[in-house]
Amino acid sequence: MASHAPIAPLPPAPTPAPPTVIGDLADVYVPGAGARSGRSRWVLVGASLAVSALFAVAGFVGADVYDRWRAKAHAVQDDAVQFEVDEARVPFTTVVKRLEEPEDNPVHVIDRPFTPNELDELLALDLQDREDIDKFDSIMAARQVRYVKPPSFPTDMPTQVSVYQLDIHSERDNALTITGLEATDLRCADTFAAKTLIKFPSQGEITAAGMLLDLDSHPRDPINVDRDSSDQGKSYFSRHAITVGGSESPGLVRLEAATGKPRCSFNLKATFTYTDETHSTVITNNGKPFVSESVPERPEQELVFSIPDKSFVDCSQRWVPGCSDSWK
């Protein structure tokens, strides 16, 4: 029977290194790193920490960028919605008032003559007496009196003007700018409605800023009538504009509408810019047309207040300065 060589015993297994605090800490970041030698262990841990830090920074930056993008997207969306709401609002509203400016020689225009008794009552008034002044005001209030006056700047043909104040206000968040006004829907009558004129002597011209719109001229481009301005008599909107809305104050505009014709009615077409786009809208006299009128050369009745007489004079009975030449 063959014999076998004896089997050499296996070498004893190496005794594992005792655990250390450093090795345990390395295993926390990189499993198995604690069993490696000192240098390679720390290279591996350092690389792992660097990668972790990189991902952490990238995650933070990415989250910040995303949050900024979302905030910007929401802001753009909110602005778009707000713009649509703003654009849906009426561009502007205008409150119109017809002005009486007694210091600038207005003419009282009345559509029916006074009866003989009413005329006698007027001629007997002493307008230096407070009670008679109140009586005159009461007589005027009982009639639809309108006021016209000479234009603040000479027109091509003789005219009278009716003076309006336009109070323009916009509720829009973004400002808009009115760059032009022109008469539209213009209709003129051939016969005078005025039957009676009452005139007062001038108490001095007023220095009024604003514009004059000559309805008898072509083109009907408003001119500047501000006596203190270097561009008086020039196109108003060539150097001026009316900006309302946003943080702007309401626009207050004095408008003289001039005509030599018996009576004209019209509206105003306003051209304005809003967010770099040009639009237009129509301004009315509080829902009605504007009216401008002149006066007849020889009305049925013409009364002039005479300072020397301290009372009214009937031009048909006696001519005094202020009466129309046709009564001479």
C-alpha positions as a Python dict, from the first residue, in 0.01 Angstrom:
ca = {
    (1, 'M'): (0, 0, 0),
    (2, 'A'): (144, 329, -115),
    (3, 'S'): (230, 578, 141),
    (4, 'H'): (141, 950, 127),
    (5, 'A'): (355, 1243, 223),
    (6, 'P'): (233, 1421, 526),
    (7, 'I'): (21, 1744, 463),
    (8, 'A'): (189, 2059, 587),
    (9, 'P'): (-29, 2258, 823),
    (10, 'L'): (-172, 2595, 699),
    (11, 'P'): (-10, 2910, 830),
    (12, 'P'): (-205, 3074, 1102),
    (13, 'A'): (-451, 3350, 994),
    (14, 'P'): (-322, 3701, 1055),
    (15, 'T'): (-460, 3859, 1363),
    (16, 'P'): (-692, 4145, 1260),
    (17, 'A'): (-580, 4487, 1365),
    (18, 'P'): (-762, 4609, 1665),
    (19, 'P'): (-1035, 4867, 1581),
    (20, 'T'): (-944, 5232, 1610),
    (21, 'V'): (-1145, 5552, 1635),
    (22, 'I'): (-994, 5681, 1308),
    (23, 'G'): (-1080, 5359, 1127),
    (24, 'D'): (-1434, 5366, 1253),
    (25, 'L'): (-1472, 5727, 1140),
    (26, 'A'): (-1337, 5639, 791),
    (27, 'D'): (-1588, 5353, 765),
    (28, 'V'): (-1868, 5601, 827),
    (29, 'Y'): (-1784, 5797, 507),
    (30, 'V'): (-1647, 5508, 295),
    (31, 'P'): (-1747, 5153, 399),
    (32, 'G'): (-1435, 4933, 419),
    (33, 'A'): (-1196, 5226, 429),
    (34, 'G'): (-1108, 5155, 789),
    (35, 'A'): (-937, 4831, 691),
    (36, 'R'): (-700, 5001, 447),
    (37, 'S'): (-359, 5132, 525),
    (38, 'G'): (-335, 5484, 663),
    (39, 'R'): (-244, 5678, 344),
    (40, 'S'): (-480, 5505, 105),
    (41, 'R'): (-752, 5521, 367),
    (42, 'W'): (-738, 5902, 384),
    (43, 'V'): (-706, 5947, 10),
    (44, 'L'): (-1027, 5752, -32),
    (45, 'V'): (-1205, 5937, 245),
    (46, 'G'): (-1089, 6276, 112),
    (47, 'A'): (-1209, 6194, -238),
    (48, 'S'): (-1543, 6082, -103),
    (49, 'L'): (-1583, 6397, 103),
    (50, 'A'): (-1490, 6616, -195),
    (51, 'V'): (-1748, 6445, -415),
    (52, 'S'): (-2013, 6476, -143),
    (53, 'A'): (-1935, 6845, -98),
    (54, 'L'): (-1953, 6899, -473),
    (55, 'F'): (-2295, 6737, -492),
    (56, 'A'): (-2412, 6938, -192),
    (57, 'V'): (-2300, 7268, -348),
    (58, 'A'): (-2447, 7171, -683),
    (59, 'G'): (-2775, 7083, -516),
    (60, 'F'): (-2785, 7415, -330),
    (61, 'V'): (-2698, 7619, -638),
    (62, 'G'): (-2945, 7425, -849),
    (63, 'A'): (-3223, 7478, -596),
    (64, 'D'): (-3141, 7850, -580),
    (65, 'V'): (-3138, 7883, -958),
    (66, 'Y'): (-3468, 7697, -983),
    (67, 'D'): (-3627, 7913, -713),
    (68, 'R'): (-3509, 8229, -892),
    (69, 'W'): (-3643, 8100, -1224),
    (70, 'R'): (-3977, 8016, -1069),
    (71, 'A'): (-3998, 8359, -901),
    (72, 'K'): (-3913, 8532, -1229),
    (73, 'A'): (-4165, 8322, -1421),
    (74, 'H'): (-4436, 8402, -1166),
    (75, 'A'): (-4345, 8773, -1180),
    (76, 'V'): (-4368, 8775, -1560),
    (77, 'Q'): (-4701, 8595, -1543),
    (78, 'D'): (-4833, 8834, -1276),
    (79, 'D'): (-4718, 9135, -1481),
    (80, 'A'): (-4893, 8997, -1788),
    (81, 'V'): (-5217, 8948, -1594),
    (82, 'Q'): (-5190, 9295, -1438),
    (83, 'F'): (-5125, 9449, -1779),
    (84, 'E'): (-5437, 9283, -1920),
    (85, 'V'): (-5641, 9414, -1625),
    (86, 'D'): (-5488, 9760, -1667),
    (87, 'E'): (-5548, 9765, -2043),
    (88, 'A'): (-5912, 9663, -1992),
    (89, 'R'): (-5975, 9982, -1795),
    (90, 'V'): (-6113, 10291, -1971),
    (91, 'P'): (-5804, 10488, -2086),
    (92, 'F'): (-5920, 10804, -1912),
    (93, 'T'): (-6231, 10991, -1810),
    (94, 'T'): (-6301, 11360, -1866),
    (95, 'V'): (-6521, 11589, -1660),
    (96, 'V'): (-6612, 11898, -1863),
    (97, 'K'): (-6716, 12237, -1733),
    (98, 'R'): (-6814, 12539, -1942),
    (99, 'L'): (-6644, 12845, -1799),
    (100, 'E'): (-6759, 13199, -1741),
    (101, 'E'): (-6468, 13440, -1714),
    (102, 'P'): (-6617, 13781, -1630),
    (103, 'E'): (-6278, 13952, -1625),
    (104, 'D'): (-6231, 13877, -1995),
    (105, 'N'): (-6530, 14059, -2147),
    (106, 'P'): (-6783, 13778, -2192),
    (107, 'V'): (-7109, 13817, -2379),
    (108, 'H'): (-7424, 13672, -2223),
    (109, 'V'): (-7612, 13484, -2496),
    (110, 'I'): (-7984, 13416, -2451),
    (111, 'D'): (-8210, 13235, -2696),
    (112, 'R'): (-8526, 13442, -2645),
    (113, 'P'): (-8585, 13817, -2613),
    (114, 'F'): (-8705, 13978, -2293),
    (115, 'T'): (-9066, 14090, -2274),
    (116, 'P'): (-9123, 14467, -2243),
    (117, 'N'): (-9183, 14431, -1867),
    (118, 'E'): (-8871, 14218, -1821),
    (119, 'L'): (-8671, 14467, -2025),
    (120, 'D'): (-8790, 14759, -1813),
    (121, 'E'): (-8693, 14566, -1499),
    (122, 'L'): (-8341, 14508, -1634),
    (123, 'L'): (-8293, 14870, -1740),
    (124, 'A'): (-8393, 14988, -1393),
    (125, 'L'): (-8125, 14782, -1214),
    (126, 'D'): (-7838, 14956, -1040),
    (127, 'L'): (-7554, 14703, -1041),
    (128, 'Q'): (-7371, 14893, -770),
    (129, 'D'): (-7650, 14794, -533),
    (130, 'R'): (-7615, 14450, -374),
    (131, 'E'): (-7987, 14383, -388),
    (132, 'D'): (-8006, 14469, -760),
    (133, 'I'): (-7703, 14249, -831),
    (134, 'D'): (-7882, 13955, -669),
    (135, 'K'): (-8193, 14037, -873),
    (136, 'F'): (-7988, 14035, -1197),
    (137, 'D'): (-7833, 13699, -1105),
    (138, 'S'): (-8181, 13561, -1040),
    (139, 'I'): (-8302, 13681, -1382),
    (140, 'M'): (-8004, 13515, -1552),
    (141, 'A'): (-8048, 13192, -1356),
    (142, 'A'): (-8405, 13165, -1487),
    (143, 'R'): (-8274, 13145, -1844),
    (144, 'Q'): (-8029, 12919, -2022),
    (145, 'V'): (-7749, 13172, -2047),
    (146, 'R'): (-7429, 13089, -2232),
    (147, 'Y'): (-7109, 13290, -2245),
    (148, 'V'): (-6884, 13370, -2537),
    (149, 'K'): (-6588, 13604, -2567),
    (150, 'P'): (-6318, 13713, -2811),
    (151, 'P'): (-6040, 13457, -2865),
    (152, 'S'): (-5719, 13482, -2661),
    (153, 'F'): (-5521, 13474, -2984),
    (154, 'P'): (-5632, 13624, -3318),
    (155, 'T'): (-5795, 13380, -3561),
    (156, 'D'): (-5792, 13406, -3941),
    (157, 'M'): (-6154, 13521, -3948),
    (158, 'P'): (-6357, 13705, -3680),
    (159, 'T'): (-6474, 13455, -3421),
    (160, 'Q'): (-6610, 13421, -3071),
    (161, 'V'): (-6503, 13143, -2839),
    (162, 'S'): (-6679, 12921, -2590),
    (163, 'V'): (-6445, 12823, -2307),
    (164, 'Y'): (-6434, 12478, -2152),
    (165, 'Q'): (-6230, 12321, -1876),
    (166, 'L'): (-6135, 11955, -1927),
    (167, 'D'): (-6046, 11761, -1613),
    (168, 'I'): (-5877, 11445, -1745),
    (169, 'H'): (-5814, 11153, -1509),
    (170, 'S'): (-5687, 10797, -1567),
    (171, 'E'): (-5713, 10494, -1334),
    (172, 'R'): (-5450, 10298, -1525),
    (173, 'D'): (-5136, 10189, -1341),
    (174, 'N'): (-4920, 10281, -1639),
    (175, 'A'): (-4919, 10643, -1756),
    (176, 'L'): (-5056, 10740, -2097),
    (177, 'T'): (-4981, 11054, -2295),
    (178, 'I'): (-5235, 11252, -2501),
    (179, 'T'): (-5052, 11380, -2808),
    (180, 'G'): (-5334, 11534, -3008),
    (181, 'L'): (-5689, 11670, -2998),
    (182, 'E'): (-5904, 11745, -3301),
    (183, 'A'): (-6269, 11823, -3363),
    (184, 'T'): (-6481, 11536, -3488),
    (185, 'D'): (-6853, 11498, -3567),
    (186, 'L'): (-6856, 11871, -3650),
    (187, 'R'): (-7197, 12012, -3742),
    (188, 'C'): (-7271, 12383, -3791),
    (189, 'A'): (-7602, 12565, -3822),
    (190, 'D'): (-7667, 12854, -4061),
    (191, 'T'): (-7901, 13049, -3835),
    (192, 'F'): (-7833, 13211, -3501),
    (193, 'A'): (-8008, 13076, -3195),
    (194, 'A'): (-7915, 13389, -3000),
    (195, 'K'): (-8189, 13648, -2978),
    (196, 'T'): (-8057, 13864, -2694),
    (197, 'L'): (-7703, 13973, -2606),
    (198, 'I'): (-7597, 14128, -2276),
    (199, 'K'): (-7250, 14281, -2269),
    (200, 'F'): (-7027, 14413, -1995),
    (201, 'P'): (-6719, 14628, -2039),
    (202, 'S'): (-6390, 14446, -2020),
    (203, 'Q'): (-6230, 14426, -1677),
    (204, 'G'): (-5891, 14338, -1822),
    (205, 'E'): (-5759, 14041, -2010),
    (206, 'I'): (-5676, 13725, -1824),
    (207, 'T'): (-5349, 13538, -1862),
    (208, 'A'): (-5485, 13192, -1929),
    (209, 'A'): (-5280, 12890, -2025),
    (210, 'G'): (-5441, 12639, -2253),
    (211, 'M'): (-5529, 12589, -2617),
    (212, 'L'): (-5751, 12740, -2884),
    (213, 'L'): (-5929, 12520, -3137),
    (214, 'D'): (-6045, 12718, -3442),
    (215, 'L'): (-6334, 12519, -3587),
    (216, 'D'): (-6334, 12730, -3904),
    (217, 'S'): (-5969, 12660, -3994),
    (218, 'H'): (-5807, 12371, -4179),
    (219, 'P'): (-5640, 12177, -4037),
    (220, 'R'): (-5811, 12220, -3703),
    (221, 'D'): (-5494, 12196, -3495),
    (222, 'P'): (-5513, 12348, -3144),
    (223, 'I'): (-5270, 12633, -3080),
    (224, 'N'): (-5110, 12742, -2755),
    (225, 'V'): (-5264, 13063, -2614),
    (226, 'D'): (-5043, 13101, -2307),
    (227, 'R'): (-4922, 13462, -2325),
    (228, 'D'): (-4620, 13380, -2109),
    (229, 'S'): (-4502, 13103, -2341),
    (230, 'S'): (-4247, 13143, -2621),
    (231, 'D'): (-4459, 12924, -2849),
    (232, 'Q'): (-4784, 13122, -2817),
    (233, 'G'): (-4978, 13089, -3141),
    (234, 'K'): (-4794, 12769, -3236),
    (235, 'S'): (-4933, 12417, -3252),
    (236, 'Y'): (-4998, 12315, -2892),
    (237, 'F'): (-4901, 11950, -2930),
    (238, 'S'): (-4580, 12024, -3118),
    (239, 'R'): (-4418, 12110, -2782),
    (240, 'H'): (-4668, 11998, -2521),
    (241, 'A'): (-4848, 11680, -2418),
    (242, 'I'): (-5096, 11575, -2150),
    (243, 'T'): (-4979, 11282, -1937),
    (244, 'V'): (-5219, 11111, -1696),
    (245, 'G'): (-5237, 10779, -1511),
    (246, 'G'): (-4970, 10601, -1310),
    (247, 'S'): (-4816, 10847, -1066),
    (248, 'E'): (-4919, 11151, -1277),
    (249, 'S'): (-5167, 11410, -1154),
    (250, 'P'): (-5497, 11458, -1341),
    (251, 'G'): (-5466, 11685, -1644),
    (252, 'L'): (-5652, 12018, -1626),
    (253, 'V'): (-5691, 12174, -1970),
    (254, 'R'): (-5851, 12505, -2069),
    (255, 'L'): (-5997, 12483, -2419),
    (256, 'E'): (-6126, 12775, -2627),
    (257, 'A'): (-6347, 12657, -2913),
    (258, 'A'): (-6372, 12933, -3174),
    (259, 'T'): (-6612, 12987, -3462),
    (260, 'G'): (-6755, 13273, -3665),
    (261, 'K'): (-7055, 13061, -3762),
    (262, 'P'): (-7388, 13090, -3578),
    (263, 'R'): (-7351, 12763, -3387),
    (264, 'C'): (-7137, 12449, -3415),
    (265, 'S'): (-7148, 12122, -3223),
    (266, 'F'): (-6859, 11878, -3210),
    (267, 'N'): (-6676, 11613, -3011),
    (268, 'L'): (-6303, 11578, -2954),
    (269, 'K'): (-6093, 11295, -3092),
    (270, 'A'): (-5797, 11236, -2858),
    (271, 'T'): (-5486, 11058, -2984),
    (272, 'F'): (-5272, 10905, -2710),
    (273, 'T'): (-4977, 10671, -2665),
    (274, 'Y'): (-4981, 10383, -2419),
    (275, 'T'): (-4692, 10136, -2381),
    (276, 'D'): (-4539, 10269, -2705),
    (277, 'E'): (-4859, 10208, -2904),
    (278, 'T'): (-5085, 10479, -3046),
    (279, 'H'): (-5459, 10474, -2976),
    (280, 'S'): (-5751, 10714, -3005),
    (281, 'T'): (-6076, 10777, -2823),
    (282, 'V'): (-6357, 11034, -2828),
    (283, 'I'): (-6411, 11297, -2559),
    (284, 'T'): (-6763, 11438, -2521),
    (285, 'N'): (-6910, 11720, -2316),
    (286, 'N'): (-7026, 11490, -2034),
    (287, 'G'): (-7209, 11270, -2284),
    (288, 'K'): (-7327, 11557, -2505),
    (289, 'P'): (-7155, 11742, -2791),
    (290, 'F'): (-6946, 12050, -2723),
    (291, 'V'): (-7101, 12372, -2853),
    (292, 'S'): (-6930, 12682, -2988),
    (293, 'E'): (-7117, 12978, -3122),
    (294, 'S'): (-7077, 13330, -3247),
    (295, 'V'): (-7312, 13624, -3210),
    (296, 'P'): (-7528, 13799, -3472),
    (297, 'E'): (-7423, 14141, -3592),
    (298, 'R'): (-7771, 14274, -3517),
    (299, 'P'): (-7958, 14065, -3260),
    (300, 'E'): (-8319, 14131, -3169),
    (301, 'Q'): (-8206, 14280, -2837),
    (302, 'E'): (-7868, 14406, -2723),
    (303, 'L'): (-7803, 14547, -2376),
    (304, 'V'): (-7473, 14700, -2269),
    (305, 'F'): (-7379, 14791, -1915),
    (306, 'S'): (-7269, 15156, -1923),
    (307, 'I'): (-7022, 15251, -1652),
    (308, 'P'): (-7108, 15626, -1671),
    (309, 'D'): (-7479, 15546, -1645),
    (310, 'K'): (-7422, 15272, -1384),
    (311, 'S'): (-7698, 15077, -1552),
    (312, 'F'): (-7786, 14886, -1868),
    (313, 'V'): (-7853, 15069, -2194),
    (314, 'D'): (-8078, 14932, -2468),
    (315, 'C'): (-7872, 14966, -2788),
    (316, 'S'): (-8190, 14994, -2995),
    (317, 'Q'): (-8275, 15311, -2801),
    (318, 'R'): (-7931, 15469, -2759),
    (319, 'W'): (-7591, 15372, -2893),
    (320, 'V'): (-7307, 15358, -2641),
    (321, 'P'): (-6958, 15207, -2667),
    (322, 'G'): (-7001, 14830, -2667),
    (323, 'C'): (-7311, 14831, -2884),
    (324, 'S'): (-7281, 14671, -3228),
    (325, 'D'): (-7215, 14915, -3508),
    (326, 'S'): (-7536, 14807, -3677),
    (327, 'W'): (-7732, 15011, -3417),
    (328, 'K'): (-7570, 15340, -3517),
}
